[in-house]
Amino acid sequence: MQTILGAGGAIGVELAKALLKYTKDIRLVNRHPEKVNPTDTLMTADLLDQDQLKKAVKGSEIVYVTVGFPYNAKVWQETWPAFMKNVIEACIAEKAKLVFFDNVYMYDPKSLNGMTEETPMNPTSEKGKVRAKLVKMIMENVATGKLNALIARAADFYGPGIDNTSMLNEMVFKPLSKGKRANWMASVDYKHSFTYTPDAGRATALLGNTPDAFNQVWHLPTAGNPPTGREWIEMIASEFGVKAKYQVAGKFIIKIMGWFVPIMKEMPEMLYQYDRDYVFNSDKFEKRFKVMPTPYSFGVETVVHTDYE
């Protein structure tokens, strides 16, 4: 049994699709699970309830964590550490391997231009501090030999079929699709990597089913030489056949946007990711598995023609 905790989100859905290559014994767990593959087993659970979480993990060979708690620093501080503690304990009890889908918030802001698995952790944001704590919890248990786990890390992501969990979809695709101005934060002059969600799903499934990939960190395949903010906007506008109109939002504008787009309320502390080059390196994965990431132009074309036609 391979179990996805938080199966209904953008990554969980892509992961479920990809896992079918390795097994038909897939369990999808969240509050309102829906089948992705005909053979999926569904389990309804409140993953913050320890007993329900134990039942969700029971009998699993591999457990994937793709949970997305509300994008709020206070919520993260209250939920993530307790949840991860319970997941680790359940995996150890069941002798299940753990695959944690992670982001880059824990990295040192001074080291974002060329992020690798060796980039130092030195978070300045509250959400980043939570993520660093989770990594420490996992790796401390790996070090004791009690837990087999890997961390699959992605940059900010984009892709087809995503609701409000992608900044690129929210800031650029959606407004341009309606003939409105795109939004970007801090400056449009810096490069910014985005991981394509189908790539992330396939790569996470591959890692989970590769025994020697465990007990280490992996950057998921992400196209190199990313566009600048301006180039992202121009590329997406061209695909829509509209003018590349945009506005650059500082802290004040972001706060106003937060009245209409809830995810934007949490962005002021994350502005550092947009006022410098943000370049994500996945060479380790690409060399190990001989996998090339989806080019940005193809990803943009797919999102536009999948979600907006």
C-alpha positions in Angstrom: 0.0 0.0 0.0 1.3 3.5 -0.9 -0.6 6.2 0.9 -0.9 9.9 0.1 -1.8 12.2 3.0 -3.3 15.3 1.6 -4.3 13.7 -1.7 -6.6 16.3 -3.1 -4.2 19.1 -3.7 -2.3 20.1 -6.8 0.7 17.9 -6.0 -1.3 15.0 -4.5 -3.4 14.6 -7.6 -0.3 14.6 -9.9 1.4 12.1 -7.6 -1.5 9.8 -7.6 -1.5 9.8 -11.4 2.2 9.0 -11.4 2.1 6.2 -8.8 -0.1 4.1 -11.0 3.1 3.2 -12.9 4.4 1.5 -9.8 1.3 0.1 -8.0 -2.4 -0.2 -8.1 -2.5 -0.3 -4.3 -2.9 3.4 -3.7 -4.7 5.0 -0.7 -5.9 8.6 -0.9 -6.5 10.4 2.4 -8.0 13.7 3.2 -11.3 15.2 4.5 -13.1 14.7 1.1 -11.1 12.2 -1.0 -11.9 11.6 -4.6 -10.5 9.0 -6.9 -7.8 9.9 -9.3 -7.3 6.4 -10.7 -10.1 3.8 -10.9 -8.3 1.4 -8.5 -7.7 4.0 -5.7 -8.8 3.3 -2.2 -10.3 6.3 -0.4 -10.1 7.1 3.2 -11.8 10.1 4.9 -9.8 11.5 7.8 -8.9 14.6 9.8 -5.1 14.3 9.6 -4.8 16.5 12.7 -6.4 13.8 14.7 -3.7 11.4 15.9 -5.9 8.3 16.0 -7.3 9.0 12.5 -3.8 9.6 11.2 -2.6 6.3 12.6 -5.4 4.5 10.8 -4.5 6.3 7.6 -0.9 5.1 7.8 -1.7 1.6 8.9 -0.6 -1.1 6.5 1.4 1.4 4.3 4.7 0.6 2.7 5.3 4.2 1.7 3.6 7.3 3.0 3.7 10.6 1.0 3.0 13.9 2.7 1.5 16.4 0.3 -0.7 18.1 2.9 -1.3 21.8 2.4 -2.5 23.5 5.6 -3.9 27.0 5.2 -1.2 29.5 4.1 -0.9 31.3 7.4 2.1 31.6 9.6 0.2 31.1 12.9 -1.7 28.1 11.5 1.6 26.6 10.4 3.2 27.1 13.8 0.2 25.4 15.5 -0.4 22.5 13.1 2.7 21.4 11.2 5.1 20.3 14.0 2.4 18.4 15.8 1.2 16.8 12.6 4.8 15.8 11.6 5.5 14.3 15.0 2.4 12.1 14.6 3.3 11.1 11.0 6.9 10.2 12.0 5.6 8.1 15.0 3.0 6.3 12.8 5.6 5.6 10.1 8.0 4.2 12.6 5.3 2.0 14.1 4.3 0.7 10.7 7.8 0.5 9.4 6.6 2.6 6.5 8.9 4.8 4.4 8.2 8.6 4.5 8.3 10.9 1.5 7.9 14.6 2.5 7.0 17.1 -0.3 8.8 20.3 0.8 9.5 23.8 -0.4 12.5 26.2 -0.1 11.3 28.5 2.6 14.0 27.3 5.0 16.9 28.4 2.8 19.1 31.4 3.6 17.7 34.4 1.6 21.3 35.2 0.6 21.6 31.9 -1.2 18.6 31.8 -3.5 20.6 32.3 -6.7 21.5 28.7 -7.5 19.7 26.7 -4.7 20.9 23.1 -4.4 20.3 20.4 -1.8 23.4 21.8 0.0 22.1 25.4 0.3 22.3 26.4 4.0 19.1 26.6 6.1 18.8 30.1 7.7 15.1 31.1 7.4 14.1 34.7 8.1 10.3 34.3 7.7 8.0 32.7 10.3 6.8 30.1 7.7 10.4 29.3 6.8 11.2 28.6 10.5 8.4 26.1 10.6 9.7 24.3 7.5 13.2 24.2 8.9 11.8 22.6 12.1 10.1 19.9 10.1 13.2 19.1 8.2 15.1 18.8 11.5 12.5 16.5 12.9 12.6 14.1 10.0 16.4 14.0 9.6 17.0 13.5 13.4 14.8 10.4 13.2 16.6 9.3 10.1 19.9 9.7 11.9 18.8 7.4 14.7 18.0 4.6 12.1 14.4 4.5 13.2 13.0 6.1 10.1 13.5 5.8 6.4 12.6 9.1 4.8 13.4 11.4 1.9 12.6 15.0 1.3 11.4 16.0 -2.2 11.8 19.7 -2.5 10.3 22.0 -5.2 10.5 25.6 -6.0 7.3 27.7 -6.3 5.1 25.6 -8.6 2.7 26.1 -11.5 0.7 23.8 -13.7 -2.7 22.9 -15.1 -5.7 22.3 -12.9 -4.5 24.3 -9.9 -6.9 26.5 -7.9 -5.4 29.1 -5.6 -2.3 27.4 -4.4 0.1 28.7 -7.1 1.3 32.3 -7.0 2.1 32.3 -10.8 -1.4 31.1 -11.6 -3.0 33.7 -9.3 -0.8 36.6 -10.1 -0.3 36.2 -13.8 -2.4 33.5 -15.6 -5.8 34.4 -14.1 -5.7 38.2 -14.5 -4.2 38.1 -18.0 -6.9 35.5 -19.0 -9.5 38.1 -18.1 -7.8 41.0 -19.9 -6.6 42.5 -16.7 -3.1 43.5 -15.6 -0.8 40.8 -14.2 0.7 41.3 -10.8 4.3 40.7 -9.7 6.0 41.3 -6.4 8.9 43.6 -5.6 10.6 43.7 -9.0 10.1 42.1 -12.5 13.8 42.3 -13.2 14.9 39.1 -11.3 14.8 35.5 -12.5 12.3 33.2 -10.8 12.1 29.4 -11.0 8.9 27.5 -11.0 8.4 23.8 -10.8 5.9 22.2 -13.2 3.4 20.2 -11.1 3.2 17.1 -13.5 7.0 17.0 -13.3 6.8 17.2 -9.5 4.3 14.4 -9.3 6.2 12.0 -11.5 9.5 12.7 -9.8 8.1 12.3 -6.3 6.6 8.9 -7.3 9.9 7.8 -8.8 11.8 8.8 -5.7 9.4 7.0 -3.4 9.9 3.8 -5.5 13.7 4.0 -5.6 15.1 2.4 -2.4 18.5 4.1 -2.6 16.9 7.5 -2.9 15.9 7.5 0.8 17.5 9.3 3.7 18.5 12.3 1.7 17.1 15.5 0.1 16.2 15.8 -3.5 15.4 18.8 -5.6 12.6 17.9 -8.0 13.2 18.5 -11.8 12.8 22.2 -12.6 13.8 23.9 -15.9 17.0 25.9 -15.7 17.7 29.5 -16.8 14.3 30.7 -15.5 12.7 33.8 -16.9 12.6 37.1 -15.1 9.2 38.3 -13.8 8.8 40.5 -16.9 9.7 37.6 -19.2 7.1 35.3 -17.4 4.4 37.9 -17.9 5.4 38.5 -21.6 5.5 34.7 -22.3 2.1 34.1 -20.7 0.5 37.2 -22.3 1.8 36.1 -25.7 0.1 32.7 -25.2 -3.2 34.4 -24.4 -2.7 36.8 -27.3 -3.0 39.8 -25.1 -0.8 42.8 -24.2 1.7 42.1 -21.4 0.2 44.7 -18.9 1.3 44.4 -15.3 1.7 46.2 -12.0 4.5 45.6 -9.5 3.2 45.3 -5.9 5.1 46.4 -2.8 4.0 45.7 0.7 1.2 48.3 0.7 -0.3 47.0 -2.6 0.0 43.4 -1.4 -2.0 44.2 1.7 -4.8 45.7 -0.4 -4.7 42.6 -2.7 -5.1 40.5 0.4 -8.6 41.8 0.8 -9.5 40.0 -2.4 -7.0 37.2 -2.7 -6.5 35.7 0.8 -3.1 34.1 -0.1 -1.7 37.5 -0.6 -2.2 38.4 3.1 0.7 36.2 3.9 3.1 37.4 1.3 4.8 40.5 2.8 7.3 38.3 4.8 8.0 36.4 1.6 8.9 39.4 -0.6 12.6 38.6 -0.3 12.0 35.8 -2.8 11.1 38.4 -5.4 13.7 41.1 -4.8 16.6 39.0 -6.0 17.3 36.1 -8.4 15.5 32.9 -7.3 17.1 30.1 -9.2 16.4 26.4 -8.3 18.9 23.8 -9.3 17.8 20.1 -9.9 21.0 18.8 -11.4 21.3 16.0 -8.8 17.9 14.5 -9.8 18.4 15.0 -13.5 21.8 13.3 -13.5 20.7 10.4 -11.3 17.5 9.6 -13.2 18.3 11.0 -16.7 15.1 13.1 -16.5 14.8 16.5 -18.2 12.3 19.0 -16.8 9.4 20.4 -18.9 10.5 23.6 -20.7 8.7 26.7 -19.4 7.3 27.5 -22.8 5.5 24.1 -23.0 4.3 24.4 -19.4 2.8 27.8 -20.1 1.1 26.6 -23.3 -0.4 23.6 -21.5 -1.8 25.7 -18.6 -3.4 28.2 -21.0 -5.0 25.6 -23.3 -6.0 23.3 -20.4 -7.5 25.8 -18.0 -8.6 28.8 -20.0 -10.1 27.4 -23.2 
